[in-house]
Each structure stands twice: as structure tokens, then as C-alpha cells.
Amino acid sequence: MIDPSFDFRLPQHFTSGTIGPKGQRVFYLQFGDAGEIVSLKLEKGQLFTLADFLEQLLEEVAVDESAVPLALDLIDPVVPAWAVASIGVAYDPDTHQFILAITQLVFEDEDGNEPEPATAELRLSPEQVTAFVSRSHDLVASGRPPCAYCGRPLDDADGWCPCYN
């Protein structure tokens, strides 16, 4: 079965979110319009890196603060279409839009064949990106604190990390 690819030009909804308790959270990108909402699963590190990179790009772009979206919660039901392998980012100064090119994580089948990955291309306004960056930084910061030595999340129960040995 081939997983679906997506192409959204200025979707009405673009956000990140999590489901589950700290230490077991699943991270999502979610985007779409009233008729179609898409959720993609990704890793916390991918979300952090994406938000950090977009924040750097925003330093060079004009943002209308009065147009930054406020509705950033995940829309139920959150059912991932697929998991994210990689995310490419570009900015088009002619259209004043950010472009995200997202590729599906795929694995070889029993015969050693690797299926063609699905893709998603999103074009986003600077205001959508501004809201996304803020929300994503908040999500990452609300998790378990990192170990001072290795940066991996500490165990919630006792704040312990294996590298302390």
C-alpha cells in the first residue's frame, strides 16, 4: 500500500502538538483545511531542530504580529498518516512564503525493496511560522529536563540518567 502525499498552499491550520504523558509523548505536525486535516508523527528532536531553524529564518522576514494565528491546538482525531524522515526548509522572497518539504520514513520490506516515500509540501506565511515556532518551543520545553552531561531527558521518577555512573 502506498501512503498518501500532500500538497498544501497556505493551509488554514498548521501546528505542532503532543499526545501522552511526559516521557511517553508522541510529537506531531498537523496541517490542513476544513475538509482535510493531516497529522504526521515526528521525533522531539526533529521538532526542536525545525522550530529553531525556522526561528533563525524569521529574523530576516517581516511578520504582521496582528495576523499570527492563535488556534494552535491539535484537531481530533489525531491519526498519523505516516512518520517523518526528513524536513527541508526554504523561503521564497517573491511570494513571502516558507516552504516545507517533508519526506516519509520508509523501511525495506522482507524482499529488501524500499518503497517510494510519500511527501508533503507546505507553503506557509511568516505569521503561521511565527506561531508554530513559539508553540513548538513551548512543547519541547514542557518535557522532561535534560541531563546536564549528555542532554538526554532525565528519568521523571528520580531525575536520574545512566551517564551519572
C-alpha positions as CSV (number, residue, x, y, z in Angstrom):
1,M,0.0,0.0,0.0
2,I,1.3,3.4,-0.9
3,D,0.9,6.1,1.7
4,P,-0.6,9.4,0.6
5,S,1.4,12.5,-0.3
6,F,0.1,16.0,0.4
7,D,0.5,19.5,-1.1
8,F,-1.0,22.4,0.8
9,R,-0.7,26.0,-0.3
10,L,-1.3,28.2,2.8
11,P,-3.3,25.7,4.8
12,Q,-5.8,27.2,7.3
13,H,-4.3,25.1,10.1
14,F,-0.6,24.5,10.8
15,T,0.7,23.5,14.3
16,S,2.6,21.0,16.4
17,G,1.4,19.1,19.4
18,T,1.9,16.0,21.6
19,I,-0.2,13.2,22.9
20,G,0.7,11.3,26.0
21,P,2.4,11.9,29.4
22,K,5.9,13.2,29.8
23,G,8.5,10.6,28.8
24,Q,5.9,8.9,26.6
25,R,4.7,11.8,24.4
26,V,4.3,11.4,20.7
27,F,5.0,14.5,18.7
28,Y,3.0,15.6,15.7
29,L,2.9,18.1,12.9
30,Q,-0.6,18.9,11.9
31,F,-1.8,20.9,8.9
32,G,-4.7,21.2,6.5
33,D,-8.0,22.9,5.7
34,A,-11.6,22.4,6.9
35,G,-12.1,19.4,4.6
36,E,-8.8,17.7,5.3
37,I,-6.6,17.7,8.4
38,V,-3.3,15.7,8.2
39,S,-1.2,14.6,11.1
40,L,2.4,13.4,10.7
41,K,4.4,11.8,13.5
42,L,7.9,13.1,14.2
43,E,10.6,13.0,16.9
44,K,11.0,15.6,19.6
45,G,14.5,16.4,18.2
46,Q,13.1,16.9,14.7
47,L,10.5,19.3,16.1
48,F,13.1,21.2,18.1
49,T,15.5,21.5,15.1
50,L,12.8,22.6,12.7
51,A,11.5,25.3,15.1
52,D,15.0,26.5,15.9
53,F,15.9,26.8,12.2
54,L,12.6,28.5,11.3
55,E,13.2,31.0,14.1
56,Q,16.5,31.9,12.6
57,L,15.0,32.4,9.2
58,L,12.2,34.6,10.7
59,E,14.9,37.1,11.8
60,E,15.2,38.2,8.2
61,V,11.4,38.3,7.4
62,A,8.7,40.8,8.1
63,V,5.9,39.4,10.3
64,D,2.5,41.0,10.8
65,E,2.1,40.3,14.5
66,S,-1.6,41.1,14.4
67,A,-2.1,38.2,11.9
68,V,-0.3,35.5,13.9
69,P,-2.8,32.5,14.4
70,L,-4.0,31.8,17.9
71,A,-5.8,28.5,17.3
72,L,-2.8,26.1,17.6
73,D,-4.3,23.0,19.4
74,L,-4.3,19.7,17.6
75,I,-7.6,18.9,15.9
76,D,-9.0,15.4,16.8
77,P,-8.8,12.7,15.8
78,V,-5.0,12.7,15.6
79,V,-4.2,9.7,13.4
80,P,-0.8,9.9,11.8
81,A,-0.7,9.4,8.0
82,W,3.0,8.5,8.3
83,A,6.2,9.2,10.2
84,V,8.6,11.9,9.1
85,A,12.2,11.0,8.0
86,S,13.4,14.5,6.9
87,I,12.2,18.1,6.5
88,G,13.7,20.6,4.1
89,V,13.0,24.3,4.5
90,A,13.2,27.2,2.1
91,Y,12.0,30.8,2.0
92,D,10.6,32.3,-1.3
93,P,11.0,36.0,-1.1
94,D,8.9,36.5,-4.2
95,T,5.8,35.0,-2.6
96,H,6.8,35.8,1.0
97,Q,6.2,32.2,2.0
98,F,8.1,29.4,3.8
99,I,8.2,26.1,2.0
100,L,8.5,22.8,4.0
101,A,9.3,19.7,2.0
102,I,8.7,16.7,4.2
103,T,9.6,13.1,3.4
104,Q,8.2,9.9,4.9
105,L,10.3,7.5,6.9
106,V,10.3,4.1,5.0
107,F,11.8,0.8,5.7
108,E,12.8,-2.1,3.4
109,D,10.3,-4.9,3.1
110,E,11.1,-8.6,3.5
111,D,12.4,-8.8,0.0
112,G,14.9,-5.9,0.5
113,N,12.8,-3.4,-1.5
114,E,12.4,0.1,-0.2
115,P,9.1,1.7,-1.2
116,E,9.0,5.2,-2.6
117,P,8.4,7.5,0.3
118,A,5.4,9.8,0.5
119,T,6.0,13.5,0.6
120,A,4.3,16.6,1.9
121,E,4.9,20.1,0.6
122,L,3.5,23.1,2.6
123,R,3.7,26.8,1.8
124,L,3.3,28.8,4.9
125,S,3.0,32.5,5.8
126,P,5.6,34.1,8.1
127,E,2.7,34.5,10.6
128,Q,1.9,30.8,10.6
129,V,5.6,30.0,11.1
130,T,5.9,32.5,14.0
131,A,3.0,30.8,15.8
132,F,4.5,27.3,15.0
133,V,7.9,28.3,16.4
134,S,6.5,29.6,19.6
135,R,4.2,26.6,20.2
136,S,7.0,24.1,19.3
137,H,9.5,25.7,21.7
138,D,6.9,25.6,24.5
139,L,6.1,21.9,23.8
140,V,9.8,20.9,23.8
141,A,10.5,22.9,27.0
142,S,7.5,21.4,28.8
143,G,9.0,17.9,28.7
144,R,11.4,16.2,31.0
145,P,14.5,18.3,31.8
146,P,17.7,17.4,30.0
147,C,20.7,15.8,31.7
148,A,23.5,18.3,32.3
149,Y,26.1,15.9,31.0
150,C,24.6,14.2,27.9
151,G,21.5,16.2,27.1
152,R,19.1,13.2,27.1
153,P,15.9,13.6,29.1
154,L,16.1,12.7,32.7
155,D,14.0,9.9,34.2
156,D,10.9,11.6,35.7
157,A,10.7,9.3,38.7
158,D,14.0,10.3,40.2
159,G,15.8,12.7,37.8
160,W,18.5,10.1,37.1
161,C,20.5,9.5,34.0
162,P,22.6,6.4,33.1
163,C,25.6,8.7,32.4
164,Y,25.8,9.6,36.1
165,N,27.6,6.2,36.7
